Amino acid sequence: MRIARATTGAVNGLTARWARTVTDGTAFSAAGVWPLLALLADGAGGAARAELADAVGLPAGQAAGAARELLAAMASMPGLDSALGLWRKRTLELKETWEAGLPAEAHGVLTGDLGADRAALDAWAEKRTGGLIERMPVGLTDGTEMVLASALALRTDWLRPFEETPLWPADGPWRGRTLVGLSRRSALLDRVGVADTPDGAVTELKVLGDNGVSVHLLLGEERMAPAQVLTAGVDILAGRHPVVPGPRLPYGDAGPGLRIEKMRCVTPQPPTLSVRTVAYGMTAEHDLLAAHRLFGLTTAQDATQGHFPGISDAPLAVGSARQSAMARFGALGFRAGAVTAVAVAAAGIPEFRYVTTLARATFDRPFGFLALDRRTRLVLAAGWVTDPEPCREDGTADQR
């Protein structure tokens, strides 16, 4: 399934706006939130409809169709499992046109037994993410009429695994710590590049998975804030900031954490990209209503009146909107999950006759990441790394 360029742009646009709010270590998935907002926009009225359409980045009348297109496309993406779920009380009558736009397998029932309903929702979240997310992040109360949720589980194994070796950063926030370092060498210098952005230079490293998924690591200048680095990453994907690839970079310090050197060798050798980074794992909980303007939920959470006449004749308002997210980056691959719910390295003395190029890319201080589908360039998960994996006593960490 193809995704219209406008839809990809709208989803990645929400990723960029969300990224602008990041100040510390986190993981998030705008791709998990966007289809829910789009479906709500389709059924909303008045100010709530306008706010949701603005957050979605498409006219409200086009939002539901784009959401269905996105959900169908994500369902066909290698390495990505996705699902949409709708649970409602039997007494809530939904508009047929709105309900018919949801996948048939999405429908469930809220029984009114909060314990049983909570267990059923949690089981759905765990099953749909393969255990990456164990609980549905929803504020379930006696007054909950409907829950609309999405689940994403992203898995990829690296085309070329990393080697685990301890890493001792000499400078920066991680100085003095013994971390699980990941290293590998490649002849593909174009996997790394540097973009000059209005906020500063950003080094981008592409780590390719075996199923069409890539994770882009983003290291900005030390003075740059997390939000500036992550939004620059989204702009790089969109082509708004051209990237100078490794083979065209000058010798010396070419970008943050990146040095290009001439290296003498005994026999002719191709250029080499040497990468050092860290293993990391993180979880995050997001209250979308705490950032209601970002997600177009300002008016929709006003419970004094209904805001979704296209969903039901019953007056409805958003009572809870949350996302649980996780990400793990290790020697063998990358895993990310998100559930979003709206309630609503020879001996001797050789003769060095030849010269080659060595590019050293080192990510040994806080950096950002974007996990995306290579074909569509749709960002599926994003985050900022501040607390990498410490070494165990045996010097390793299980990140598979």
N, C-alpha and C positions, 0 to 999 in steps of 0.2 A: 504493500500500500504506500502511495506517495502522500506527502504532506505538502499542502500549498505553502509557498514561500511566505505568504502573509501570516499563516498560522505559526510556522517556525519562528518568524520574527516577533510575533506577539508573545509566545512562550518565553523565548530568550530575552525579550524586553522585560518581562516580569522577573526573570532571573537577575537581570542587571539592576532593576530597581530594588529588589530584595537585597542584592549584594551591597548596595550603597548604605544599608543599615548595619552591616556587619562591623563589629568592633573587637571581637574576640573569637576564640576557637569555636567552630560550629560546623554543622552540615545541614543542607536543606535541599529541597527539590521543588522548584517552581512548576515543573512538569506534573507533579502530583497535585498541586493546588489548582492549576489553571483550568482543567476541564470542569472541576466543581464550580468554580466561579462563572464559567461560561454557561453551564446549565442553569445556574441560579439566575444569571442575567437574562436568559431567554424567558424565564417565568416571572421576572420581577416587573414592577410597575413604578411609575413616578420617579422620585429622586434616587431610590435604591437601584432602579434599572440603569439610570445614567451613570451612577457611581461604579456599578459593577462593570458596565461596558467600558468605562475609562480604565479600570484595572485590568480588564481582559485585553484591551487594545484593539478591539473590533466592535463594530456596531452590534447592539444587542440582538437584532434580528438575524445576524449571521453567526452568533456565538454558538448556538447549539449544534449547528451543522459542522462548524469547525471542531467542536469538542468531539463529536462522533468520529470525524475524520482522524483526529489525533489519537483517540482511543484505539481505533482500528489499526492505525499505523504502528502504534507502540506494541500492540498485541502481536504484530508480525516481525518485530525487530529481534534479531538473534541476541541472546544474552539477557533479554529483558522480559520479565513476567509482569503483567499489569492486569488490573481488574477494577471494575466499578461496582459499588454496592449501594442499594437503596433499601432501607427498612422503614416501615411506617406502621402506625397503629391501624387496626382494621376499621376504626371509625373515621379515619381521614380519607376523604374521597379526593383523588387526584384528577386533574384535567387529562382527558384521554390523549390529547395531542402531545402534551408534555411527557407523560408517562410512556407513550409509545416510542419516544425517541431514545429511551434507555435500553440497553441490552436485556434480552429476556431473562438471562441468568442472573441479572443484578437484583431481582426483587426478593425482599425478605419481609418479615413481620416483627413488629415490636409487640410483645405480649402484655406489657404492663408490669411484669415481674422483673424488677430491676436487676436482681441477681442473675436470673436466667438470661435476660437480654444482654447483660454485660458479658456473660460467659460466651454467648453465641457470637457477639461482635469481636471479642478477643480471639476466639477460635478462627474466625474469618481472617483477621489480620495476620495471625501466625501462619495459617495455611497459605494465604496468597503471597506471603513474602518468604516462604520456605524457612520460617523460624527466625528471620532477621529482625522482625518487629513482633513482639509477643502480645502487645496490648493495643486495643483501639483507643486513640487519643481523643475521647469524646466525653463531654460533660453530660452524662445521662441522668435525667431527673424524671419525676412523675409527669412533668409537663412537656416532656419531649414527644413531639408528634412524628418526627421523621429524622432519619439520619442518612446523609449522603456521604459516601466515602470512596476514596481511591487507594490503591495499593500498588507499589512499584518494588520490584526486586531486580537488581542489576548485578550480573556476574560476568567476569571475563578472566581468562588466564592469559598471561603475557605471552606474546610470540617468542620472546627471549627472556627467560627468568633472570632475576637478579641473584647475586650472591649475598648472603648475610655475613656481615663483619661488624664488629663493634665500631662505633663512631664517637669520637671525642671532639666536639666543636671547640675551637680555640677561642672564638669570640662570640659575642651576641648573647641573647637570652638563654641559650642552651649550653653555654660555657660551664664546664665542670661536671656535666652529666655524661653518663655512659649510655649511649643510645643504640638501638638496633639499626645499624647502617645497612643500606642496600647499594650494591655497586655492580656495574657492568660496563663492558666496552663494545663499541660498534663502529663499523666503517661508514655509517650513515650520518654524516654531519648535518644533514638537513632536518634531522629530528629536533634540533635545537635552533633557536633564533632569538633575535632581540627586536623589540618594537619601541619606538620613541613615542611616548604618549604625552599629553599635556601635563600630566602629573609626575612624569619621570619615566625612566627606562624600565622595561619589564622583560625578563628572560622567560621564554616559553619553551618547555620541554614536552614533546609528545611521546607518551608511552602507549604502544599499540597492543590491544588485546587480540585474541585469536578469532573473535566472532563479530567484528565490525564495531566494537566499542573501543574508544580511546580515552585516556586520562591525560589532560594537559596540566602540568605543574607550572605554577606562575610565581616567579620571584621578582619582587620589585626592589627599588632602591630602599635603603634602610629607613629613610625618612617617610616613605609612603605608608599610608594607612591601609588596613585590610580592604576597606571598601574601594579604595582607588585601584588596588591591584586586581581585585576580582572583576570590577566593572571594565577595567582595561582588557581583561581576558575575554569578556563577552564581545567587546568592541573589536578585538583582534579576530575573533571568529567571523564577525560580520564584515570584515575587510575595511573597517573604518580606521584601523591603525596598521599600516603595512609592516610586515615582519621581514627583517634582513636575515636570511637563512645562514646557518653555520658556514658553508663554503665561501660566502661572500663577506664574512666579518673580518675586520682587521686584526693583526696580531696585537697581543697585549690584553688588557682588561676590556673585553668587548661588551660586557653587560653585567648586571648584578649576578654574582656567583659564577661568572663565565669568563674563562681566560683562554685565549688562543695562542699556542706556542709552536715554535719550530723545534723539532726533535730529531736529533741525529740517530741513525740506525745502521746496522750492519748490512742489511739487504733492503731492496726496495720494499716499502710498506705503504699501504693505502692510508689516507687520513683516518684518524681515530677520534671517536667521541667517547670520553670517559665520564661516566655519571656517578655521582655519589648523592644519595638522598637518605631519607629515614622511613622506617615503617611507622604507620600510624593507624590508630583506631579511635573512633569517636562516636558518641551518641548525642542527640540534641532534641529538645522539646521546644516547640514554638506555639505560643498563643497568638493566633492570627488576629484576634480581636484587639490585642494590645497594639497592633499596627493596623488598625481598621481602615485608615485612609489608604495605605498601600494596597490593600486587598479589596477596596471598594465596599467595605462592610459597615460604614459609618451609619447610614440611615437604616440599613437592613437589620441592625441589632436593636432598634427602637421597638420595644415590645408593647408600646401603647397602641399600635395599629398594625395591620397586615401590610406586607410589601410584595407578595408573590401571587398576584391574581392569575397569572398564567400557569401556576402549579396547582392551586386549589382555591375554591371559593372560601374556604376557611381562612381566617386571618393568621398569617404565619410571619415569624421573625426569626432571625438567627440568634440562638441562645448560646452556642459554643462553636468555635472553629479552631482546630488544633492540628499540628503535624508532629509526628515522631519520626526522626530520621537517624540513620547510622551510616558510617562509611569505614572500610578497612582497606588499607593499601599495604601489600606485603611482597615478599620475594617472588611468589608465584602468580599473584593476580590481585584483582580489585573486587570488592563486594560493596554494594550500597543498597539500602532499603529505605522506603518511606511510606508511611500510612498517614493519610490526611482525612480528617473527618469533620464534617459540618453538621451539627445537630441543629438541625438544619444543616689479575697481576703475573742465569746461565753463568755461567762461571767463566773466568778467563778475562783477558784484556782484548776485546774486539776492536776491529778497525772500522770506525764510523765514517763511511764514505757517502752515505745517502742522507737525505733530509725529507721528513714528512711533517704533517701538521697534526697536532694534538689539541683537541678542544676539551677543556676540563669544566664540567658543569657540576656545581656543588650546591645542594639545597640543605644548608645546615643552620638555618634560622627560619622563623615563621614564614609560611608561604601559602598560596592558594591553590585550589585545584578545581577543574571542570571535567566532569565525566560526560561524554557525549557519544551519540550515534554518528559514526564517521560519514555515512552516506548523506544524511539529512542535516548534519551539524546541529541537531537538536540537543540542547544541554539537559541531561536527565538528573544530574546531581551536582552539587557544588559545595565548597566549604573552605575553611581557613584552618590551617594546622598550627597549633600552638603547643601541644603536649604530645610529642611523638612517643613511640613505644620505648620504654627502658629495657636494657639488656637483662635477661634472666641470668642466673648464676652460670648457666652453660653458654652464655653469650648469644642466645638466639631468642626469637619470638615466633610463635605460630600464627601466621597471618593469612593462611589459606582460606 
